[in-house]
Amino acid sequence: MNGKIKWFNPTKGYGFIAVEGRGDVFLHVSALEKANISQLDVDQEITFEIGENRGKETAINVQTIPPTKPAGNSIDPKVLGNA
């Protein structure tokens, strides 16, 4: 499942993931520690699975999604003098 970081507070150790078409998903710092993720930014895209903790949904198996280059913003090698 994909979503975007709605907010995450490292001091409190939790935050929420916004998922289009459904409610927000709880994100605990332990899921980030297991994935070796040390920092998240608001609106950062991630992929994850839904798990359960104390009867509530929580994100597990979290992975960050690298940002994609916007279309049309590539530089022609001829402009750089490399062609």
N, C-alpha and C positions, 0 to 999 in steps of 0.2 A: 504494500500500500504506500502511496506517496502523499506527502503533505508538506506544509511550510511551518517553520517555527513561528508561533504566535507570540510567545514570550518565554524566556527561561531566566530564572534567577539562581545563579550559582551559589549564592550565600544560603538561600533556602533549600537548594538542592532539587528543585523541580520547576516544571513549566508546562506548557501545553502546545500541541501541534494542531494547526488548523487543517482540516481535511475537507475538501470540496464535496458537497453532497451529503455530509453527515456531521455529527457534533465533534467538538474538539476532543483530542486524545491526550490523556495525562502522560507526561514524560518525567521519569525520575532519573536523578543523576547516576544511579547504579547502572542503568542501561547505557549511558554514555561511557562510563568507566569500562564496562565490558567490551565496548566497541573502540576503545582508545581514542575517543573524541574528547578533546580538551576545551573546545570553544564552539559556541553556536551563535549565529546572528539572527536577528528578527528577519523573517521572510526567507531564511535559508531553506532550500529544498532538501528534504531527506526522504529516505525510504525506510520502512519498518514493518513489523508484524504486530498484531494485536495479541497481547497476553492478558493474564488476569492476576491481580494481587488483592487479596482480601475482598474478593467478590466484585472488584471494579476493574474496568478495562485500563490497560497501561501499554505503552509502546515497548516492544522488545526487538532485539536484532536490528538495531538502528544503524543506518549507514548514511553518510552525507552523499549528496549528488553534486558532482562538479558542475559549476556554472557553464552554460553553453555560450559560445560566441554569438552575438546577434548577427542575423543574416545581413549581408551587404556591407559589413564593416571590415572585411579582409583587405589587406594591402597588396596591391599588384606588385610582384617582384620587380617589374620593369621600373616602377616608381622609385624603388630602393637602389636601382642600378645593379641588381643581382641577376639580371637576365641577359 
